[in-house]
Amino acid sequence: MAFYEKPFYRDGVRMPIQCITVGLDASANAPSLHYHEYTELLFGLTGSAQVYIGAKHYTLQAGGMVIVHTGCPHDVLCREGSCSYIVVKFLPQVLLADEQTPSAYGHVLALMENSGEKQIAFPPVALEKTALPALFLHIRSEWQEQALGYELSLRADVTQIYLYILRYWEAQHVPLLSRIRDMGQTEFIKHAIAYVQTHYPDLTAAETADACGVSATYFSRMFKRAMHQSFSDYVALVRLRRAEQLLLFTDDSITEIAQAVGFSTASYFISRFRETKHMTPLQFRQAAKSNAEKRDAPCPRNGI
């Protein structure tokens, strides 16, 4: 069962960016799956670790990076020897300035919404000729020393890392939310997304358009132009992300989960889930259970 990790506070102030250095060895107990509001960047320092995210797992090597998106249940385990890595946790909205261009909002929304098939595991070879290793070390130093204005330095470094990720995704031809052309569209999309996040189990495009103060036709056209997908497809993705959490956090049946997140029938839920995740909800739950058993299994000791 995954647990919710509360936001981090330093001196009574909620920190939008946090940096932790973690050391693990194969004798350590497996940590529990947890999730939080932060996007998490893991940068390998030594050894090799297994990063479990939902029903999948990825290898984090020294000099490599793994991204854990907001709300995704995850944990990290060292299966052999020892390893260490840097964890940088940040709220995606920290990348947004008070004054920003519409396209900048679209770029950050690409991270906040976690839409599309984006690569989240980067091997060392992908980073070795970039500034990212130095940026991670600089973030750790700034976090530890807390020199004047260190919060600004953290934000600048995280922005540089995300800019690399964004351009890497673009080079891989991943659809990105960068077609927002004016501030009117920005406010429109903010309002629409906020409404969906609150009402996703039971809403229609017409209801959402009315909440945004526009006609249904205009709403559908503007939403697809900005988000690179139809409103119904976006709502389905939101429902599927919530369904993933329920599959991992509860023992509810597939039918109960389908109803809870707003799918009309269990068969339609299964069909959309398979289309997106390339496995059925039951297979997803079983894969997550198998991962949990692997995490909890005794680690090898000296060939034993």
C-alpha positions as CSV (number, residue, x, y, z in Angstrom):
1,M,0.0,0.0,0.0
2,A,1.4,3.4,-1.0
3,F,1.3,6.3,1.4
4,Y,1.1,10.1,0.8
5,E,4.3,12.0,1.6
6,K,3.5,15.5,2.9
7,P,5.3,18.6,1.6
8,F,8.6,19.5,3.1
9,Y,8.9,22.5,5.4
10,R,12.2,24.3,6.3
11,D,12.0,26.8,9.2
12,G,8.2,26.7,9.0
13,V,8.2,27.6,5.3
14,R,6.9,25.1,2.6
15,M,9.8,24.5,0.2
16,P,8.9,24.3,-3.5
17,I,12.3,22.6,-4.1
18,Q,14.0,20.1,-1.9
19,C,17.3,18.2,-2.3
20,I,18.3,15.0,-0.5
21,T,21.3,12.8,-0.9
22,V,20.5,9.1,-0.3
23,G,22.8,6.2,0.3
24,L,21.4,2.6,0.2
25,D,22.9,-0.9,0.4
26,A,21.5,-4.3,-0.3
27,S,20.9,-5.0,3.4
28,A,18.5,-2.1,3.9
29,N,14.8,-2.8,4.2
30,A,12.8,-2.0,1.1
31,P,11.1,1.4,1.4
32,S,7.4,1.6,0.9
33,L,5.7,3.0,-2.2
34,H,4.9,6.7,-1.7
35,Y,3.7,9.5,-3.7
36,H,3.6,13.3,-3.4
37,E,2.8,16.6,-5.2
38,Y,6.4,17.0,-6.4
39,T,8.1,16.1,-9.6
40,E,11.2,14.1,-8.6
41,L,14.6,13.9,-10.3
42,L,16.9,11.1,-9.3
43,F,20.6,11.5,-10.3
44,G,22.9,8.5,-9.7
45,L,26.2,9.1,-7.9
46,T,27.5,5.6,-7.3
47,G,26.4,2.0,-7.9
48,S,23.1,1.0,-9.4
49,A,19.5,1.2,-8.0
50,Q,16.1,0.0,-9.1
51,V,13.4,2.7,-9.3
52,Y,9.9,1.2,-9.0
53,I,7.2,3.5,-10.5
54,G,3.7,2.0,-10.5
55,A,3.9,-1.3,-12.3
56,K,7.3,-0.7,-13.9
57,H,10.8,-0.4,-12.8
58,Y,13.9,1.4,-14.2
59,T,17.6,1.2,-13.6
60,L,19.3,4.2,-12.1
61,Q,23.1,4.1,-12.8
62,A,25.8,6.4,-11.7
63,G,25.6,9.5,-14.0
64,G,22.1,8.6,-15.1
65,M,18.7,10.2,-14.3
66,V,15.2,9.0,-13.7
67,I,12.1,11.3,-13.6
68,V,9.2,10.5,-11.3
69,H,6.1,12.5,-12.2
70,T,3.7,14.1,-9.7
71,G,1.4,11.7,-8.0
72,C,3.2,8.5,-9.3
73,P,3.7,5.9,-6.5
74,H,7.4,5.0,-6.4
75,D,10.3,3.8,-4.3
76,V,14.0,2.9,-4.8
77,L,15.9,-0.2,-3.9
78,C,19.6,-1.2,-4.1
79,R,19.6,-4.9,-5.1
80,E,23.3,-5.5,-4.9
81,G,26.2,-3.8,-3.1
82,S,25.6,-0.2,-2.3
83,C,24.5,2.9,-4.2
84,S,24.0,6.6,-3.7
85,Y,22.0,9.2,-5.6
86,I,20.7,12.8,-5.4
87,V,17.0,13.5,-5.1
88,V,15.7,16.8,-6.4
89,K,12.0,17.3,-5.7
90,F,10.2,20.4,-7.0
91,L,6.7,21.6,-7.6
92,P,6.3,22.0,-11.4
93,Q,4.6,25.4,-10.9
94,V,7.9,26.7,-9.4
95,L,9.0,27.1,-13.0
96,L,6.3,29.6,-13.7
97,A,7.1,33.2,-13.2
98,D,4.5,35.8,-12.2
99,E,5.0,37.4,-15.7
100,Q,5.4,34.8,-18.4
101,T,4.7,34.2,-22.1
102,P,1.9,31.9,-23.1
103,S,4.3,29.4,-24.6
104,A,6.3,29.2,-21.4
105,Y,3.1,28.2,-19.6
106,G,2.6,25.5,-22.2
107,H,6.1,24.1,-21.7
108,V,5.6,23.8,-17.9
109,L,2.1,22.3,-18.5
110,A,3.8,19.6,-20.5
111,L,5.5,18.5,-17.2
112,M,2.5,19.2,-14.9
113,E,0.1,17.2,-17.0
114,N,2.4,14.3,-17.7
115,S,0.7,13.7,-21.1
116,G,2.3,11.7,-23.9
117,E,4.8,8.9,-23.9
118,K,7.8,10.7,-22.5
119,Q,11.1,9.0,-21.7
120,I,11.7,9.1,-18.0
121,A,14.9,7.1,-17.6
122,F,18.1,8.6,-19.0
123,P,21.3,6.5,-19.1
124,P,24.7,8.0,-18.2
125,V,25.7,8.3,-21.9
126,A,22.7,10.7,-22.4
127,L,24.0,13.1,-19.8
128,E,27.8,12.8,-19.8
129,K,28.4,15.7,-22.3
130,T,25.8,17.9,-20.8
131,A,25.8,20.4,-17.8
132,L,23.3,18.2,-15.9
133,P,25.8,16.3,-13.6
134,A,27.3,19.7,-12.5
135,L,23.8,21.2,-12.0
136,F,22.8,18.4,-9.7
137,L,25.9,18.8,-7.6
138,H,25.4,22.6,-7.5
139,I,21.8,22.1,-6.4
140,R,23.0,19.9,-3.5
141,S,25.7,22.4,-2.5
142,E,23.2,25.3,-2.6
143,W,20.7,23.3,-0.6
144,Q,23.2,22.4,2.1
145,E,25.0,25.8,2.4
146,Q,21.8,28.0,2.3
147,A,23.8,31.0,1.1
148,L,22.0,34.3,0.5
149,G,19.4,33.8,-2.3
150,Y,19.9,30.1,-2.5
151,E,16.2,29.6,-3.4
152,L,16.8,31.6,-6.6
153,S,19.8,29.5,-7.4
154,L,17.8,26.2,-6.9
155,R,15.1,27.5,-9.2
156,A,17.5,28.5,-11.9
157,D,19.3,25.1,-11.8
158,V,16.0,23.1,-11.9
159,T,14.9,25.3,-14.8
160,Q,18.1,24.4,-16.7
161,I,17.6,20.7,-16.1
162,Y,14.0,20.8,-17.2
163,L,14.9,22.8,-20.3
164,Y,17.3,19.9,-21.2
165,I,14.5,17.4,-20.7
166,L,12.0,19.4,-22.7
167,R,14.4,19.7,-25.7
168,Y,15.3,16.1,-25.4
169,W,11.6,15.2,-25.6
170,E,11.2,17.5,-28.6
171,A,14.1,15.8,-30.3
172,Q,12.3,12.4,-29.7
173,H,9.2,13.9,-31.4
174,V,7.1,13.7,-28.3
175,P,4.0,16.0,-28.5
176,L,4.4,19.0,-26.3
177,L,1.9,21.5,-25.1
178,S,3.4,24.6,-26.7
179,R,0.7,26.0,-28.9
180,I,-0.8,28.3,-26.4
181,R,-0.6,31.6,-28.2
182,D,-1.9,34.3,-25.9
183,M,-2.7,35.0,-22.3
184,G,-6.4,34.6,-22.9
185,Q,-5.7,31.0,-23.9
186,T,-3.5,30.6,-20.9
187,E,-6.3,31.6,-18.5
188,F,-8.8,29.5,-20.4
189,I,-6.6,26.3,-20.2
190,K,-5.9,27.0,-16.5
191,H,-9.6,27.2,-15.7
192,A,-10.5,24.2,-17.8
193,I,-7.8,22.0,-16.3
194,A,-8.7,23.0,-12.7
195,Y,-12.3,22.2,-13.4
196,V,-11.5,18.8,-14.8
197,Q,-9.3,17.9,-11.8
198,T,-12.2,18.6,-9.5
199,H,-15.1,17.2,-11.5
200,Y,-13.5,14.4,-13.6
201,P,-15.7,11.6,-12.4
202,D,-18.8,13.2,-13.7
203,L,-18.6,16.0,-16.3
204,T,-19.2,16.8,-20.0
205,A,-17.5,19.2,-22.4
206,A,-20.6,21.3,-22.4
207,E,-20.6,21.6,-18.6
208,T,-16.9,22.5,-18.6
209,A,-17.4,25.1,-21.4
210,D,-20.1,26.7,-19.4
211,A,-17.8,26.8,-16.3
212,C,-15.2,28.6,-18.5
213,G,-17.8,31.0,-19.9
214,V,-17.6,30.0,-23.5
215,S,-19.7,28.0,-26.0
216,A,-19.2,24.3,-26.3
217,T,-18.0,24.6,-30.0
218,Y,-15.4,27.3,-29.1
219,F,-14.3,25.3,-26.1
220,S,-13.7,22.1,-28.0
221,R,-11.8,23.9,-30.7
222,M,-9.6,25.9,-28.4
223,F,-8.9,23.0,-26.0
224,K,-7.7,20.7,-28.8
225,R,-5.6,23.5,-30.4
226,A,-3.8,24.1,-27.1
227,M,-3.6,20.6,-25.6
228,H,-2.9,18.6,-28.8
229,Q,-5.8,16.3,-27.9
230,S,-9.6,16.3,-27.7
231,F,-11.3,17.2,-24.4
232,S,-12.7,13.7,-24.1
233,D,-9.3,12.1,-24.6
234,Y,-7.8,14.5,-21.9
235,V,-10.6,13.6,-19.4
236,A,-10.0,9.9,-20.1
237,L,-6.3,10.3,-19.3
238,V,-7.1,12.1,-16.0
239,R,-9.5,9.3,-15.1
240,L,-6.9,6.7,-16.0
241,R,-4.3,8.3,-13.9
242,R,-6.7,8.3,-10.9
243,A,-7.6,4.6,-11.7
244,E,-3.9,3.7,-11.6
245,Q,-3.7,5.0,-8.0
246,L,-6.9,3.1,-7.0
247,L,-5.5,-0.1,-8.5
248,L,-2.4,0.3,-6.4
249,F,-3.9,1.8,-3.2
250,T,-7.1,-0.2,-2.9
251,D,-8.5,-3.7,-3.3
252,D,-11.6,-2.4,-5.2
253,S,-12.8,-4.4,-8.1
254,I,-12.2,-3.3,-11.7
255,T,-15.9,-2.4,-12.0
256,E,-15.9,-0.4,-8.8
257,I,-12.8,1.6,-9.9
258,A,-14.3,2.2,-13.4
259,Q,-17.4,3.7,-11.8
260,A,-15.4,5.7,-9.2
261,V,-13.4,7.5,-11.9
262,G,-16.2,8.1,-14.3
263,F,-16.1,5.4,-17.0
264,S,-19.6,4.4,-18.2
265,T,-18.8,0.7,-18.2
266,A,-16.0,-1.6,-17.0
267,S,-15.4,-2.9,-20.5
268,Y,-14.8,0.7,-21.8
269,F,-12.5,1.3,-18.9
270,I,-10.5,-1.8,-19.7
271,S,-10.3,-0.9,-23.4
272,R,-9.0,2.7,-22.7
273,F,-6.6,1.4,-20.1
274,R,-5.2,-1.2,-22.4
275,E,-4.9,1.4,-25.2
276,T,-2.9,3.7,-23.0
277,K,-0.8,1.3,-20.8
278,H,-0.6,-1.7,-23.2
279,M,-2.0,-3.9,-20.5
280,T,-5.3,-4.5,-18.8
281,P,-6.0,-3.0,-15.3
282,L,-5.8,-6.4,-13.8
283,Q,-2.4,-7.0,-15.5
284,F,-1.3,-3.6,-14.2
285,R,-2.3,-4.5,-10.6
286,Q,-0.6,-7.9,-10.9
287,A,2.6,-6.4,-12.3
288,A,2.7,-3.9,-9.4
289,K,2.2,-6.8,-6.9
290,S,5.0,-8.7,-8.6
291,N,7.2,-5.6,-8.2
292,A,6.3,-5.4,-4.6
293,E,7.3,-9.0,-4.1
294,K,10.6,-8.4,-5.8
295,R,11.2,-5.4,-3.6
296,D,10.5,-7.4,-0.5
297,A,12.5,-10.5,-1.5
298,P,15.8,-11.1,0.4
299,C,18.8,-9.6,-1.3
300,P,21.7,-11.8,-2.3
301,R,24.6,-11.9,0.1
302,N,28.0,-13.0,-1.1
303,G,26.6,-15.3,-3.7
304,I,24.1,-16.9,-1.3
